């Protein structure tokens, strides 16, 4: 299966998806549709044990194309974006993000939604959406579950960017590794799973989530409704996005 914006590999039960839209891996609708197509194709793959989501280039991903948030594209964008996470859930296998560089906005959400994260020392994470008049739906869903409400609210509401080491301290990252040894560290980490039973890994993940009583899809539906039916109908959401594209400061009306 050939794609324009992603690279894929399947070996020893490990599916590797590489974001490859130079230079910053902005996630446009076309690229997200490719990701969804690949994730969907993996459902019929027997013996799948692990999904690895990594990136080529100098950034993991700096987010979803701002232009795709505007006008009639907004609904398609949010549905296509959220479909990635729903399809990751549908696979049921553990997932690992490998982050080397900036993971911002939708790129941060894609990385941190994964069950585990390896990050190099130069990785950074942030949800700057609030600064352009919108909010990050996936971060709103998972951050309070991962790091607790207080710090989650700060990261989402202030739009701060944090270092890999700070992300590690918050429990968002499993391990911070030197960039020079990235490939060896990833190979060793992935090796822990490739020698295990795929069905047991799936059931163990299912049990861990069941223990948390996570109803992710229900929560995401509620967040989508707020995003599309309320947020995207405000003046300030449109103003923030347009100001970003026009490279100017937004003028908020606060209504």
ChimeraX commands (.cxc) that place a marker at each C-alpha (Angstrom):
marker #1 position 0.00,0.00,0.00 radius 0.5
marker #1 position 1.68,3.23,-1.17 radius 0.5
marker #1 position 1.07,6.57,0.55 radius 0.5
marker #1 position 2.08,10.16,-0.14 radius 0.5
marker #1 position 2.57,11.50,3.38 radius 0.5
marker #1 position 3.37,8.47,5.52 radius 0.5
marker #1 position 5.67,5.46,5.40 radius 0.5
marker #1 position 4.71,2.07,6.80 radius 0.5
marker #1 position 6.38,-1.18,7.76 radius 0.5
marker #1 position 5.14,-4.43,9.26 radius 0.5
marker #1 position 7.73,-6.78,10.73 radius 0.5
marker #1 position 7.63,-9.43,13.46 radius 0.5
marker #1 position 4.20,-8.30,14.61 radius 0.5
marker #1 position 5.25,-4.66,14.90 radius 0.5
marker #1 position 3.50,-2.11,12.67 radius 0.5
marker #1 position 5.49,1.09,12.21 radius 0.5
marker #1 position 3.81,4.24,10.91 radius 0.5
marker #1 position 6.18,7.09,10.05 radius 0.5
marker #1 position 4.88,10.62,9.54 radius 0.5
marker #1 position 6.64,11.94,6.45 radius 0.5
marker #1 position 5.32,15.32,5.35 radius 0.5
marker #1 position 8.40,17.55,5.32 radius 0.5
marker #1 position 9.53,19.65,6.95 radius 0.5
marker #1 position 7.29,19.79,10.05 radius 0.5
marker #1 position 4.72,17.04,9.48 radius 0.5
marker #1 position 1.69,19.30,9.56 radius 0.5
marker #1 position -1.31,16.97,9.64 radius 0.5
marker #1 position -3.61,17.95,6.77 radius 0.5
marker #1 position -6.82,16.10,5.95 radius 0.5
marker #1 position -5.20,14.09,3.15 radius 0.5
marker #1 position -2.41,12.89,5.45 radius 0.5
marker #1 position -4.84,11.98,8.23 radius 0.5
marker #1 position -6.95,10.02,5.75 radius 0.5
marker #1 position -3.83,8.05,4.82 radius 0.5
marker #1 position -3.18,7.32,8.49 radius 0.5
marker #1 position -6.76,6.16,8.91 radius 0.5
marker #1 position -6.52,3.95,5.84 radius 0.5
marker #1 position -3.38,2.28,7.14 radius 0.5
marker #1 position -4.76,1.79,10.66 radius 0.5
marker #1 position -7.91,0.28,9.17 radius 0.5
marker #1 position -5.86,-2.15,7.10 radius 0.5
marker #1 position -4.12,-3.42,10.23 radius 0.5
marker #1 position -7.38,-4.71,11.76 radius 0.5
marker #1 position -7.18,-7.82,9.61 radius 0.5
marker #1 position -3.52,-8.39,10.44 radius 0.5
marker #1 position -3.12,-11.49,12.59 radius 0.5
marker #1 position -0.31,-11.57,15.10 radius 0.5
marker #1 position -0.11,-7.79,15.49 radius 0.5
marker #1 position 1.61,-6.98,18.79 radius 0.5
marker #1 position 2.56,-3.31,18.75 radius 0.5
marker #1 position 1.90,-0.10,16.81 radius 0.5
marker #1 position 4.80,2.36,16.62 radius 0.5
marker #1 position 4.09,5.94,15.54 radius 0.5
marker #1 position 7.22,7.89,14.69 radius 0.5
marker #1 position 8.25,10.69,12.34 radius 0.5
marker #1 position 10.85,11.62,9.76 radius 0.5
marker #1 position 12.31,15.11,9.65 radius 0.5
marker #1 position 13.11,17.75,12.26 radius 0.5
marker #1 position 9.73,17.64,14.04 radius 0.5
marker #1 position 7.42,14.88,15.16 radius 0.5
marker #1 position 4.44,16.98,14.11 radius 0.5
marker #1 position 3.55,20.60,14.81 radius 0.5
marker #1 position -0.17,19.92,14.57 radius 0.5
marker #1 position -3.18,19.93,12.28 radius 0.5
marker #1 position -3.10,22.44,9.40 radius 0.5
marker #1 position -4.68,25.63,10.71 radius 0.5
marker #1 position -6.42,26.28,7.37 radius 0.5
marker #1 position -8.25,22.95,7.76 radius 0.5
marker #1 position -9.96,24.31,10.89 radius 0.5
marker #1 position -11.86,26.98,8.97 radius 0.5
marker #1 position -15.27,27.10,7.32 radius 0.5
marker #1 position -16.77,23.94,5.91 radius 0.5
marker #1 position -13.52,22.03,6.47 radius 0.5
marker #1 position -13.82,22.15,10.26 radius 0.5
marker #1 position -16.27,19.28,10.60 radius 0.5
marker #1 position -14.38,17.05,8.17 radius 0.5
marker #1 position -11.09,17.92,9.86 radius 0.5
marker #1 position -12.25,17.07,13.37 radius 0.5
marker #1 position -13.95,13.86,12.27 radius 0.5
marker #1 position -10.91,12.73,10.27 radius 0.5
marker #1 position -8.56,13.67,13.11 radius 0.5
marker #1 position -10.58,11.86,15.76 radius 0.5
marker #1 position -10.95,8.83,13.51 radius 0.5
marker #1 position -7.22,8.25,13.93 radius 0.5
marker #1 position -7.66,7.74,17.67 radius 0.5
marker #1 position -10.78,5.65,17.28 radius 0.5
marker #1 position -8.95,3.38,14.86 radius 0.5
marker #1 position -5.97,3.13,17.18 radius 0.5
marker #1 position -8.39,2.00,19.89 radius 0.5
marker #1 position -10.05,-0.46,17.52 radius 0.5
marker #1 position -6.70,-2.20,16.92 radius 0.5
marker #1 position -6.55,-2.96,20.66 radius 0.5
marker #1 position -2.77,-3.49,20.52 radius 0.5
marker #1 position -0.35,-1.46,22.66 radius 0.5
marker #1 position 1.00,1.66,20.95 radius 0.5
marker #1 position 4.33,3.45,21.21 radius 0.5
marker #1 position 5.21,6.97,20.07 radius 0.5
marker #1 position 8.84,7.80,19.30 radius 0.5
marker #1 position 9.31,11.57,19.50 radius 0.5
marker #1 position 12.42,13.38,18.28 radius 0.5
marker #1 position 11.72,17.09,17.95 radius 0.5
marker #1 position 8.57,19.16,18.45 radius 0.5
marker #1 position 5.24,17.48,19.12 radius 0.5
marker #1 position 2.74,20.32,19.22 radius 0.5
marker #1 position -1.03,20.63,18.91 radius 0.5
marker #1 position -2.47,17.62,17.12 radius 0.5
marker #1 position 1.03,16.16,16.91 radius 0.5
marker #1 position 1.32,16.26,20.69 radius 0.5
marker #1 position -2.09,14.61,20.99 radius 0.5
marker #1 position -1.12,11.86,18.55 radius 0.5
marker #1 position 2.07,11.13,20.47 radius 0.5
marker #1 position 0.64,11.26,23.98 radius 0.5
marker #1 position -2.48,9.26,23.11 radius 0.5
marker #1 position -0.16,6.31,22.54 radius 0.5
marker #1 position 0.15,3.93,25.47 radius 0.5
marker #1 position 3.88,4.58,25.78 radius 0.5
marker #1 position 6.24,7.34,24.65 radius 0.5
marker #1 position 9.98,7.41,24.07 radius 0.5
marker #1 position 11.41,10.91,23.61 radius 0.5
marker #1 position 14.83,12.28,22.82 radius 0.5
marker #1 position 16.36,15.09,24.83 radius 0.5
marker #1 position 15.43,17.59,22.11 radius 0.5
marker #1 position 11.75,16.62,22.06 radius 0.5
marker #1 position 9.20,19.12,23.31 radius 0.5
marker #1 position 5.47,18.90,23.88 radius 0.5
marker #1 position 2.71,21.48,23.90 radius 0.5
marker #1 position -0.93,22.27,23.20 radius 0.5
marker #1 position -0.86,25.89,21.94 radius 0.5
marker #1 position -4.39,25.76,20.47 radius 0.5
marker #1 position -5.81,28.11,23.11 radius 0.5
marker #1 position -3.56,30.86,21.76 radius 0.5
marker #1 position -5.34,30.78,18.40 radius 0.5
marker #1 position -8.81,30.60,19.87 radius 0.5
marker #1 position -9.56,26.86,19.97 radius 0.5
marker #1 position -8.86,23.94,22.30 radius 0.5
marker #1 position -7.27,20.48,21.87 radius 0.5
marker #1 position -10.06,17.87,22.07 radius 0.5
marker #1 position -7.87,14.79,22.54 radius 0.5
marker #1 position -5.74,16.48,25.19 radius 0.5
marker #1 position -8.95,17.54,26.95 radius 0.5
marker #1 position -9.94,13.87,26.95 radius 0.5
marker #1 position -6.71,12.20,28.05 radius 0.5
marker #1 position -4.53,14.70,29.93 radius 0.5
marker #1 position -6.65,14.71,33.11 radius 0.5
marker #1 position -6.60,10.89,33.04 radius 0.5
marker #1 position -2.82,10.73,32.67 radius 0.5
marker #1 position -1.44,13.55,34.82 radius 0.5
marker #1 position -4.32,14.71,36.97 radius 0.5
marker #1 position -6.62,17.66,36.70 radius 0.5
marker #1 position -4.45,20.50,38.04 radius 0.5
marker #1 position -1.47,20.26,35.71 radius 0.5
marker #1 position -3.66,19.10,32.82 radius 0.5
marker #1 position -5.74,22.27,33.12 radius 0.5
marker #1 position -2.60,24.42,33.17 radius 0.5
marker #1 position -1.14,22.81,30.04 radius 0.5
marker #1 position -4.42,23.00,28.10 radius 0.5
marker #1 position -5.54,26.45,29.26 radius 0.5
marker #1 position -2.16,28.23,29.10 radius 0.5
marker #1 position -0.86,26.50,25.99 radius 0.5
marker #1 position 2.63,26.10,27.44 radius 0.5
marker #1 position 5.34,24.03,25.76 radius 0.5
marker #1 position 7.34,21.73,27.99 radius 0.5
marker #1 position 10.61,19.85,27.61 radius 0.5
marker #1 position 10.95,16.09,27.29 radius 0.5
marker #1 position 12.35,15.97,30.82 radius 0.5
marker #1 position 9.37,17.85,32.25 radius 0.5
marker #1 position 7.01,15.59,30.30 radius 0.5
marker #1 position 8.82,12.62,31.83 radius 0.5
marker #1 position 8.36,14.07,35.31 radius 0.5
marker #1 position 4.62,14.39,34.67 radius 0.5
marker #1 position 4.31,10.79,33.52 radius 0.5
marker #1 position 3.64,11.73,29.89 radius 0.5
marker #1 position 6.85,10.08,28.69 radius 0.5
marker #1 position 8.27,6.67,29.61 radius 0.5
marker #1 position 11.91,7.45,28.94 radius 0.5
marker #1 position 14.10,10.32,27.73 radius 0.5
marker #1 position 17.02,9.14,25.63 radius 0.5
marker #1 position 19.97,10.74,23.83 radius 0.5
marker #1 position 19.28,11.38,20.16 radius 0.5
marker #1 position 22.52,9.61,19.23 radius 0.5
marker #1 position 21.27,6.30,20.64 radius 0.5
marker #1 position 17.65,6.64,19.51 radius 0.5
marker #1 position 17.57,3.73,17.07 radius 0.5
marker #1 position 19.22,1.31,19.50 radius 0.5
marker #1 position 16.94,2.36,22.38 radius 0.5
marker #1 position 13.81,2.00,20.24 radius 0.5
marker #1 position 14.91,-1.40,18.97 radius 0.5
marker #1 position 15.53,-2.61,22.52 radius 0.5
marker #1 position 12.20,-1.23,23.78 radius 0.5
marker #1 position 10.21,-2.69,20.90 radius 0.5
marker #1 position 12.00,-6.00,21.42 radius 0.5
marker #1 position 10.26,-6.38,24.77 radius 0.5
marker #1 position 6.94,-6.74,22.98 radius 0.5
marker #1 position 7.81,-8.51,19.75 radius 0.5
marker #1 position 8.68,-11.69,21.68 radius 0.5
marker #1 position 5.36,-11.76,23.56 radius 0.5
marker #1 position 1.93,-13.11,22.63 radius 0.5
marker #1 position -0.12,-10.68,20.56 radius 0.5
marker #1 position -3.47,-11.84,21.93 radius 0.5
marker #1 position -2.22,-11.65,25.52 radius 0.5
marker #1 position -0.93,-8.12,24.95 radius 0.5
marker #1 position -4.33,-7.07,23.56 radius 0.5
marker #1 position -6.25,-8.60,26.45 radius 0.5
marker #1 position -3.88,-7.11,29.01 radius 0.5
marker #1 position -4.35,-3.63,27.53 radius 0.5
marker #1 position -8.12,-4.17,27.53 radius 0.5
marker #1 position -8.01,-5.19,31.18 radius 0.5
marker #1 position -5.92,-2.17,32.17 radius 0.5
marker #1 position -8.37,0.22,30.51 radius 0.5
marker #1 position -11.37,-1.62,31.93 radius 0.5
marker #1 position -9.88,-1.18,35.37 radius 0.5
marker #1 position -9.92,2.56,34.82 radius 0.5
marker #1 position -13.52,2.43,33.61 radius 0.5
marker #1 position -12.41,4.40,30.55 radius 0.5
marker #1 position -15.24,5.13,28.14 radius 0.5
marker #1 position -13.07,7.08,25.71 radius 0.5
marker #1 position -15.52,7.13,22.83 radius 0.5
marker #1 position -18.35,8.52,24.95 radius 0.5
marker #1 position -16.05,11.23,26.30 radius 0.5
marker #1 position -14.79,12.09,22.85 radius 0.5
marker #1 position -18.35,12.42,21.51 radius 0.5
marker #1 position -19.14,14.98,24.21 radius 0.5
marker #1 position -15.97,16.92,23.47 radius 0.5
marker #1 position -16.67,16.90,19.72 radius 0.5
marker #1 position -20.11,18.39,20.34 radius 0.5
marker #1 position -18.65,21.26,22.34 radius 0.5
marker #1 position -15.94,21.84,19.74 radius 0.5
marker #1 position -18.16,21.86,16.65 radius 0.5
marker #1 position -21.50,23.12,18.00 radius 0.5
marker #1 position -20.23,25.75,20.41 radius 0.5
marker #1 position -16.56,26.66,20.00 radius 0.5
marker #1 position -16.47,26.85,16.21 radius 0.5
marker #1 position -19.52,29.13,16.18 radius 0.5
marker #1 position -17.82,31.82,18.24 radius 0.5
marker #1 position -16.21,34.95,16.82 radius 0.5
marker #1 position -13.02,34.36,18.79 radius 0.5
marker #1 position -12.36,30.88,17.39 radius 0.5
marker #1 position -12.56,32.19,13.83 radius 0.5
marker #1 position -10.57,35.30,14.73 radius 0.5
marker #1 position -7.77,33.31,16.37 radius 0.5
marker #1 position -7.37,30.92,13.45 radius 0.5
marker #1 position -7.48,33.68,10.84 radius 0.5
marker #1 position -5.01,35.80,12.79 radius 0.5
marker #1 position -2.58,32.89,12.86 radius 0.5
marker #1 position -2.82,32.43,9.10 radius 0.5
marker #1 position -2.49,36.20,8.53 radius 0.5
marker #1 position 0.47,36.39,10.94 radius 0.5
marker #1 position -1.06,39.00,13.22 radius 0.5
marker #1 position -2.27,39.21,16.80 radius 0.5
marker #1 position -5.91,38.23,17.31 radius 0.5
marker #1 position -8.49,40.72,18.50 radius 0.5
marker #1 position -10.74,38.93,20.95 radius 0.5
marker #1 position -14.36,39.93,21.54 radius 0.5
marker #1 position -14.80,37.50,24.41 radius 0.5
marker #1 position -18.34,36.59,23.38 radius 0.5
marker link #1:1,2 radius 0.2
marker link #1:2,3 radius 0.2
marker link #1:3,4 radius 0.2
marker link #1:4,5 radius 0.2
marker link #1:5,6 radius 0.2
marker link #1:6,7 radius 0.2
marker link #1:7,8 radius 0.2
marker link #1:8,9 radius 0.2
marker link #1:9,10 radius 0.2
marker link #1:10,11 radius 0.2
marker link #1:11,12 radius 0.2
marker link #1:12,13 radius 0.2
marker link #1:13,14 radius 0.2
marker link #1:14,15 radius 0.2
marker link #1:15,16 radius 0.2
marker link #1:16,17 radius 0.2
marker link #1:17,18 radius 0.2
marker link #1:18,19 radius 0.2
marker link #1:19,20 radius 0.2
marker link #1:20,21 radius 0.2
marker link #1:21,22 radius 0.2
marker link #1:22,23 radius 0.2
marker link #1:23,24 radius 0.2
marker link #1:24,25 radius 0.2
marker link #1:25,26 radius 0.2
marker link #1:26,27 radius 0.2
marker link #1:27,28 radius 0.2
marker link #1:28,29 radius 0.2
marker link #1:29,30 radius 0.2
marker link #1:30,31 radius 0.2
marker link #1:31,32 radius 0.2
marker link #1:32,33 radius 0.2
marker link #1:33,34 radius 0.2
marker link #1:34,35 radius 0.2
marker link #1:35,36 radius 0.2
marker link #1:36,37 radius 0.2
marker link #1:37,38 radius 0.2
marker link #1:38,39 radius 0.2
marker link #1:39,40 radius 0.2
marker link #1:40,41 radius 0.2
marker link #1:41,42 radius 0.2
marker link #1:42,43 radius 0.2
marker link #1:43,44 radius 0.2
marker link #1:44,45 radius 0.2
marker link #1:45,46 radius 0.2
marker link #1:46,47 radius 0.2
marker link #1:47,48 radius 0.2
marker link #1:48,49 radius 0.2
marker link #1:49,50 radius 0.2
marker link #1:50,51 radius 0.2
marker link #1:51,52 radius 0.2
marker link #1:52,53 radius 0.2
marker link #1:53,54 radius 0.2
marker link #1:54,55 radius 0.2
marker link #1:55,56 radius 0.2
marker link #1:56,57 radius 0.2
marker link #1:57,58 radius 0.2
marker link #1:58,59 radius 0.2
marker link #1:59,60 radius 0.2
marker link #1:60,61 radius 0.2
marker link #1:61,62 radius 0.2
marker link #1:62,63 radius 0.2
marker link #1:63,64 radius 0.2
marker link #1:64,65 radius 0.2
marker link #1:65,66 radius 0.2
marker link #1:66,67 radius 0.2
marker link #1:67,68 radius 0.2
marker link #1:68,69 radius 0.2
marker link #1:69,70 radius 0.2
marker link #1:70,71 radius 0.2
marker link #1:71,72 radius 0.2
marker link #1:72,73 radius 0.2
marker link #1:73,74 radius 0.2
marker link #1:74,75 radius 0.2
marker link #1:75,76 radius 0.2
marker link #1:76,77 radius 0.2
marker link #1:77,78 radius 0.2
marker link #1:78,79 radius 0.2
marker link #1:79,80 radius 0.2
marker link #1:80,81 radius 0.2
marker link #1:81,82 radius 0.2
marker link #1:82,83 radius 0.2
marker link #1:83,84 radius 0.2
marker link #1:84,85 radius 0.2
marker link #1:85,86 radius 0.2
marker link #1:86,87 radius 0.2
marker link #1:87,88 radius 0.2
marker link #1:88,89 radius 0.2
marker link #1:89,90 radius 0.2
marker link #1:90,91 radius 0.2
marker link #1:91,92 radius 0.2
marker link #1:92,93 radius 0.2
marker link #1:93,94 radius 0.2
marker link #1:94,95 radius 0.2
marker link #1:95,96 radius 0.2
marker link #1:96,97 radius 0.2
marker link #1:97,98 radius 0.2
marker link #1:98,99 radius 0.2
marker link #1:99,100 radius 0.2
marker link #1:100,101 radius 0.2
marker link #1:101,102 radius 0.2
marker link #1:102,103 radius 0.2
marker link #1:103,104 radius 0.2
marker link #1:104,105 radius 0.2
marker link #1:105,106 radius 0.2
marker link #1:106,107 radius 0.2
marker link #1:107,108 radius 0.2
marker link #1:108,109 radius 0.2
marker link #1:109,110 radius 0.2
marker link #1:110,111 radius 0.2
marker link #1:111,112 radius 0.2
marker link #1:112,113 radius 0.2
marker link #1:113,114 radius 0.2
marker link #1:114,115 radius 0.2
marker link #1:115,116 radius 0.2
marker link #1:116,117 radius 0.2
marker link #1:117,118 radius 0.2
marker link #1:118,119 radius 0.2
marker link #1:119,120 radius 0.2
marker link #1:120,121 radius 0.2
marker link #1:121,122 radius 0.2
marker link #1:122,123 radius 0.2
marker link #1:123,124 radius 0.2
marker link #1:124,125 radius 0.2
marker link #1:125,126 radius 0.2
marker link #1:126,127 radius 0.2
marker link #1:127,128 radius 0.2
marker link #1:128,129 radius 0.2
marker link #1:129,130 radius 0.2
marker link #1:130,131 radius 0.2
marker link #1:131,132 radius 0.2
marker link #1:132,133 radius 0.2
marker link #1:133,134 radius 0.2
marker link #1:134,135 radius 0.2
marker link #1:135,136 radius 0.2
marker link #1:136,137 radius 0.2
marker link #1:137,138 radius 0.2
marker link #1:138,139 radius 0.2
marker link #1:139,140 radius 0.2
marker link #1:140,141 radius 0.2
marker link #1:141,142 radius 0.2
marker link #1:142,143 radius 0.2
marker link #1:143,144 radius 0.2
marker link #1:144,145 radius 0.2
marker link #1:145,146 radius 0.2
marker link #1:146,147 radius 0.2
marker link #1:147,148 radius 0.2
marker link #1:148,149 radius 0.2
marker link #1:149,150 radius 0.2
marker link #1:150,151 radius 0.2
marker link #1:151,152 radius 0.2
marker link #1:152,153 radius 0.2
marker link #1:153,154 radius 0.2
marker link #1:154,155 radius 0.2
marker link #1:155,156 radius 0.2
marker link #1:156,157 radius 0.2
marker link #1:157,158 radius 0.2
marker link #1:158,159 radius 0.2
marker link #1:159,160 radius 0.2
marker link #1:160,161 radius 0.2
marker link #1:161,162 radius 0.2
marker link #1:162,163 radius 0.2
marker link #1:163,164 radius 0.2
marker link #1:164,165 radius 0.2
marker link #1:165,166 radius 0.2
marker link #1:166,167 radius 0.2
marker link #1:167,168 radius 0.2
marker link #1:168,169 radius 0.2
marker link #1:169,170 radius 0.2
marker link #1:170,171 radius 0.2
marker link #1:171,172 radius 0.2
marker link #1:172,173 radius 0.2
marker link #1:173,174 radius 0.2
marker link #1:174,175 radius 0.2
marker link #1:175,176 radius 0.2
marker link #1:176,177 radius 0.2
marker link #1:177,178 radius 0.2
marker link #1:178,179 radius 0.2
marker link #1:179,180 radius 0.2
marker link #1:180,181 radius 0.2
marker link #1:181,182 radius 0.2
marker link #1:182,183 radius 0.2
marker link #1:183,184 radius 0.2
marker link #1:184,185 radius 0.2
marker link #1:185,186 radius 0.2
marker link #1:186,187 radius 0.2
marker link #1:187,188 radius 0.2
marker link #1:188,189 radius 0.2
marker link #1:189,190 radius 0.2
marker link #1:190,191 radius 0.2
marker link #1:191,192 radius 0.2
marker link #1:192,193 radius 0.2
marker link #1:193,194 radius 0.2
marker link #1:194,195 radius 0.2
marker link #1:195,196 radius 0.2
marker link #1:196,197 radius 0.2
marker link #1:197,198 radius 0.2
marker link #1:198,199 radius 0.2
marker link #1:199,200 radius 0.2
marker link #1:200,201 radius 0.2
marker link #1:201,202 radius 0.2
marker link #1:202,203 radius 0.2
marker link #1:203,204 radius 0.2
marker link #1:204,205 radius 0.2
marker link #1:205,206 radius 0.2
marker link #1:206,207 radius 0.2
marker link #1:207,208 radius 0.2
marker link #1:208,209 radius 0.2
marker link #1:209,210 radius 0.2
marker link #1:210,211 radius 0.2
marker link #1:211,212 radius 0.2
marker link #1:212,213 radius 0.2
marker link #1:213,214 radius 0.2
marker link #1:214,215 radius 0.2
marker link #1:215,216 radius 0.2
marker link #1:216,217 radius 0.2
marker link #1:217,218 radius 0.2
marker link #1:218,219 radius 0.2
marker link #1:219,220 radius 0.2
marker link #1:220,221 radius 0.2
marker link #1:221,222 radius 0.2
marker link #1:222,223 radius 0.2
marker link #1:223,224 radius 0.2
marker link #1:224,225 radius 0.2
marker link #1:225,226 radius 0.2
marker link #1:226,227 radius 0.2
marker link #1:227,228 radius 0.2
marker link #1:228,229 radius 0.2
marker link #1:229,230 radius 0.2
marker link #1:230,231 radius 0.2
marker link #1:231,232 radius 0.2
marker link #1:232,233 radius 0.2
marker link #1:233,234 radius 0.2
marker link #1:234,235 radius 0.2
marker link #1:235,236 radius 0.2
marker link #1:236,237 radius 0.2
marker link #1:237,238 radius 0.2
marker link #1:238,239 radius 0.2
marker link #1:239,240 radius 0.2
marker link #1:240,241 radius 0.2
marker link #1:241,242 radius 0.2
marker link #1:242,243 radius 0.2
marker link #1:243,244 radius 0.2
marker link #1:244,245 radius 0.2
marker link #1:245,246 radius 0.2
marker link #1:246,247 radius 0.2
marker link #1:247,248 radius 0.2
marker link #1:248,249 radius 0.2
marker link #1:249,250 radius 0.2
marker link #1:250,251 radius 0.2
marker link #1:251,252 radius 0.2
marker link #1:252,253 radius 0.2
marker link #1:253,254 radius 0.2
marker link #1:254,255 radius 0.2
view
